[in-house]
Amino acid sequence: MSSKDRSLRGPLSRTEVTPVSTKRLVAALLAALVGLAGCGVPGRSEPRTAGTAPGVNDPGPGGSNLELPSPNGVYDPAGLVERFFQAAAAGDVDPTLRDQRIETATRYVKDFLAQPAAQEWKPDAQVVVVDVTRVEVAGDSVKVTLRSVGVLDEWGAIEPLSEGAADPVPTTLTLQVETRAGGSELRIKNDKLPQVLMLSTAALERYYEGRAVYFWDTSGRYLVPDRRYLNRQVNAQKRARAVAERLLAGPSHMIQSAVNTLPGNLTINSNPVVENNRVTVNLSAPAALEQSDLSRLAMQLRWSLFPATDSVEIQIDSRTRHVEEGPEYLTRNPTYRVQAAGDASQHGLFGVVGGKAVRVQSTAAPMPVLAEEHNSNVVAAAVNPDRKTAALVRQMGNRQELWFVREGPEGAGAGGVNAFPVTFPAEITTMGRPVYLPGSKGRFLVPAQGRLFDVTSDPADRNARPVNLLDRTLKAISVAPDGRRLAMIVVDKGGAEHVVVGTVNPDANPVILSDKRTLDLDGLTDMRGVAWLLEHQLVVSGANWLTEVTVDNSARNKWLKPNFDQFPVTAVAVVPRPANGIGPMAIEGGSGNNLQAYWVFTETLRPVAPASASPGNASPSPGANGQPVRGPFYPDLAPD
């Protein structure tokens, strides 16, 4: 018997997408690399890259050069089974034939079955994405271990399985293979198969491209990504049409409560025209559309087609009504804006050194809110340069307190700086790092002793408000740059740990969190921290590991470093990217009071050294006066 374990597929990496029209993004990334090299990291070291599932709007090869899975010419059982789990991709080759996708996929899958089995199998009208985590071959028998990911719907979204319903896919499935009569080709002869179409995550990566579509948040100010998949065989015109139709059809379950939909009754008259990096979309609208509506739709299309277009023209019944070009659309995606956080010449990494929150990557002048006397006894912090605000968790005797330090005309202290504490319930004596909530006008989420609190930097409102966690204990939280999605590590009543992705309503007081999906991390425990790595992907830290996982549960990868056992991971900080590629990452490692921040690189970890320290310093305690950098974090640059 042979077995092949495929639950971990190696580093999450794909080709980096660098759009020509985003020079500021490229400059920010280059500056981030310069900042890393300035911290004593050799120039040849490669920062960690990510993205097992197709990246955010990774254009993919397209065209018809990928052959659809076929049983013909396959003479080994494992190879046949592998293609069997890929065959349902045939249903999505032409997105304009959505009404035929199940029929087409079923026909291709039945080609892998022996005649009696093909006649007996009548699958339901859904495609379930499965992770084939293990394959064991014994003669003509192939046993596979499966993990259900979700249902790939006609609009390319992976939706969760129906809540409370039985999983239509078994955790293990043994497929019996036989040789076709009169030949040497193989077919599957099982008379009983799961009554659903199954599509492997390997097929998802091979035959589909990850292509987010973007919807305006409920405030109408910024775009929120919605993860989708589009078959790579679709040509440019049909790709543009599919993207437009997905926008018109509305958001997926994941972000539905956090975004606005497009004006009703819009339809597409014909395939969009793609020419000279301009996409022209011809719509029909029964009711007149305001110019502002057309502009907003064009910005949605530009990000949803990113980076394939430099401009979008919208026609209504073949008459040009709006042309969107220029760089303004870039600023409507908050993840694009936060790239400057990794730019050491502007901001770079922050941390806590000697009880003070400091810049550790930049030699720029200190922010006034960090030069103030209240920047002392700090154990964790957050900084928002745009709001000129620092949120400082301070050790005050035998308890910790949250202090806001603000710069502005209302400031009561020297130089217009105002500092004040937030009132928490008396039983709260310790707390974690504050997390800024973009789009909320100065509010932060603060984890404290397994609970979560909503606080504001407004000095007129100093009371922390508890947030409903549905009888769970909170270990860590991270808010996406768009301010409408978040990820949490929670512990349920039975003691099981989970990573939950959901939405947040910043208009409520206190905020309201809504679970959308619980991610499967293959039984990993002792989770410590979570952060957004890409628009669609998280990094989760444990005692001696990091795991990357997509928010739709389609891909995951646990990776270890040789020295993680020496520096157990306690927290992680990263600048999330709107597209695949290089993003600076730092972790905190150690135990007890022996904690230290480290840069994460492809082959090694290196201690974080403040800009004032020697660039070549690689000692365990490289901070000022021998004090280590702890609690690494990037400034909050997301919109307000």
Summary of the structure (lengths in Angstrom):
residues: 640
radius of gyration: 25.9
end to end distance: 58.9
largest distance: 91.9
contacts: 2231
relative contact order: 0.13
helix: 18%
strand: 36%
